Amino acid sequence: MDDYTIRQENKSDYAAVENLVREAFWNVYRPGCLEHYVLHCFRGREDFVPELDLVLEKDGEIIGQTMYVRAEIELAGGGALPIMTFGPISIAPKFQRQGYGMKLLVESMNRAKNLGVGALAIPGNINFYGKAGFGVGKLRNIFYRDDPDAEYFLVKELLPDFLSGVTGTYSTPAGYFVDAAEAESFDRKFPPKQKLKLPTQIF
């Protein structure tokens, strides 16, 4: 498991990384996927964090990626607390369930902490992210605006006591919401793949 490197993405990686994200998410949450277009669009946004736009390489092949975005907690008493979120985080299908996703997550969080990021928030699976120290947001008085009672809305402190005494609400950054027709047009740049409606999908 030590035969890999994690580095910052560069422009020459863009096409390969977008294809990787597409392969990783195709038919997972919806027929087809939007995640590769989300990444494509975020690279030009001010809330995108280039220092945390990372790829994981194995034997010269990019098999993983993640990206981070500036976000905030709207404080109950007024004002906002800057934090970050991340995703997509992708591992090529043939390398999934081998520990590479957790390696990439932990390394990216360490780099975020070194940049002074105090906390992360993300809608996600506690069975995966809980292994990296995430907990349910509402239990820390941090609520997801779209679903305040959500068990799947997760937070993690990177700096000790950063969220101590904090009560507030988190909203998904606007860049994660993309136009489906524009995403469909973008997807036509890639090799054709069959969209399937599966019972495990949530959209």
ABEGO torsion letter per residue (X at the ends): XABBBBBBBBAAAAAAAAAAAAAAABGAABBEBAAAAAAAAAAABAABBAAABBBBBBGGBBABBBBBBBBBBBBAAEEBBBBBBBOBBBBBAAABGAGAAAAAAAAAAAAAAAAGBABBBBBBBAAAAAAAGBBBAAAAGBBBAABAABAABBBBBABBGAABGBBBBBBBBAAABBBAAAAAAAAAABBBBBBBBBAABAX
